[in-house]
């Protein structure tokens, strides 16, 4: 028996068409060209998921700074149906969570989910997300058109104890080594 391998890879101009195709199959809404231009610039916030070297899923996020908050917005996180329940979505979500925790300055992670998508709602609740709002008529061309807003609060890092305030208001910062 061979062991299955799940890996995440970067979204690049060479594989962006695979992401477009995947999104048309997985999601009931279509994404415009600007979405894909932004995804190409998203770095660690956009990943393709490979199962035994085949693209089967993807996650795409952006940083949202509305309402004087810094939040991570999951635009898409999806996997082809034959590959669901194999841990691929969990690996994609954990990548995003690790990114947010390493950054340390996000108030929360949030996303919109169609109100009848019980599988997605349960998936996110497993990671501590809560339904915090429902947007009526959020989707334009699909039914039901309403979406739940799911959110997971994060703890922001406290100011570094190595920072020292000077009397002139400047802040001294000891550089820390990154590994």
Protein Blocks (a to p, Z undefined) as FASTA:
>chain_A
ZZdddddddddfklmmmmmmmmmmmpmbdcdfklmmmmmmnommpccddeehiafbdcdd
dddfehhiacdddfbacddfklgonommmmmmmmmmmmmmmnopafbdcddddfklmmlm
mmmmmnopacfbdcehkbfkbccfbdcddddddddddddfkbccdfkopacddddddZZ
